[in-house]
Amino acid sequence: MAGRLIDGKEISAQIKAELAQEVAKMQKESDVTPGLAVVLVGEDPASKVYVGQKEKACAELGIFSQKHTLPADVSEEELLGLVGSLNSDPQIDGILVQLPLPKHIDENKVIEAIMPEKDVDGFHPVSVGKMVIGLPGFRPCTPAGVMELLKRTGVDLVGKEAVVVGRSNIVGKPVAIMLLQQSATVTVCHSKTKNLSEVTRRADVLVVATGKPNTVTADMVKDGVVVIDVGVNRLDSGKLVGDVDFDGVREKASAITPVPGGVGPMTIAMLMYNTVQAAKKRAGILI
Ligand code: NDP
């Protein structure tokens, strides 16, 4: 029997509805409106779409948003200057610089320039360090979205075999750390992993983030597996697919995320969550 769908659209809508209530309450009780600044450099079409989605989510939730669009040939110095002024802007709780940046700009330098208190993307080394040692702080949005999907679907992770395929700094590695913190037994695979299917077949929970369609097919999973597909790939036909052979794997899985409509909407919901958390600190609701 086909596994049930883990509906990221519905779960993200729930999270956003909860956040909208919190925002309204905060405005009423503390007169604080959460503020997010999004910085877009250049004309990358995918980045423009993501920035548009973030602005739309802010508007839905009553979060103040500010978009800064800079030309692709902007100097690193100028971008760092903008980040510096946003750091000291009292209306702004979160700063997000949309990645990737043009080659002449050092991404790490820009990420490190964002003050950790406003690092709602969770990429600053301070946020990463806090995540690794389990201290409160901003968690990166896509991995946090993966964890929230598992939590709200009622997947118990304690003692489970969790396999993550992909080890990037923005998805694979942080997901692995978060699964470990929930007491799963975690294995991380990558392009040099030998016998990938031998490892993936052990998984009770399988998270795939490779950016390659069909990285995981039905013969590579065991019956009853829970599958979270982070991948987003546009085929030549124009169709959007994940990294997992959805139709085949769904036949064996107990639950699986679709692409689109799985992890994607969760990323934005978690960005909104982080922004509201930052504003709560400003309002003195969180310490
Ligand atoms: P990266 O390209 O940075 O990392 C891909 C990882 O997958 C690498 O660790 C690589 O291994 C590994 N890998 C690649 N091919 C294979 C293979 N055949 N077998 C095993 N491992 C493999 O990608 P990201 O982590 O940034 O993104 C992954 C996917 O998630 C992409 O499709 C991206 O679009 C999507 N994504 C979706 C988001 C969302 O909001 N839904 C947000 C962020 C990303 P190695 O390290 O050895 O090279």
Residues whose N, C-alpha, C, O or C-beta is under 5 A from the ligand:
A	BS01	NDP	T142 V165 G166 R167 S168 V171 G172 C189 H190 S191 K192 A209 T210 G211 K212 V230 G231 V232 N233 V263 G264 T267
